[in-house]
Amino acid sequence: DVFDSLKNGEIDYGVLPVENSSTGAITVVYDLMKDYGFYIVGEQCVKVKQNLIGLKGTKISDIKEVYSHPQGFEQSRKFWKKQSNLKLIPFHNTAISAKYISELNDKSKAAIASLRAAKIYGLDVIEKEINDKDNNHTKFVIVGRKLESSKDCNKITVVFSLDDKAGTLYNLLRHFAENNINMIKIESRPSKNEPWQYLLYVDSEGNIENGGVKKEIKLIEEKSEYFKLLGCYEGVSC
């Protein structure tokens, strides 16, 4: 929905999660970035606290079903192992899950959501901070229709094709080291065009106005069947 709204000009920018510190990459967003051809123009890191919430007066013994975005379940696995009698139902996102519970008006149904969502929809917090790790962060990217950059940009994301041949990965990635560029993250995704063909998403430090960065990007682009600069933006640390 976010990508479609951006494509149709209904919004100027979209904000989407790409990685959680506990559960890793949210790969569907990577796939959508390529499919829609948009650009990353910024990022934010948010500390996430998952809470079990329900109607006023609801006790955990009342609950039979719990609604949440799949990440909410993934980030609180230890809690759900102790509540194996509950049915976990994937939903659009945690905020919409909270809204849905408030509308159902049924104590047998609960949601995973933030304290803010509980307050907005008039719900009680049944169990607070159920996420497995206290240091639970989610990184979000800000996505726009056009490539943007400035002198403050210090992070670059590119995506390029990776053939199933010996030495392909090394021959492409060595350009980062040869140009003294620090790679921050690598994410591999199926290309969807051919079986066993992959796309590599790489985050690295730098600005596209830097000579070494320009050289690295040009070399990788020349040696890849598919290449796209996804963004040059100001990165943040969690």
Helices and strands as residue ranges (DSSP letters): H 2-7, E 13-20, E 24-25, H 27-36, E 39-47, E 51-54, G 60-62, E 65-68, H 70-74, H 77-81, E 87-90, H 94-104, E 109-113, H 115-120, E 124-127, E 137-144, E 155-162, H 168-178, E 183-190, E 198-205, H 211-223, E 227-233
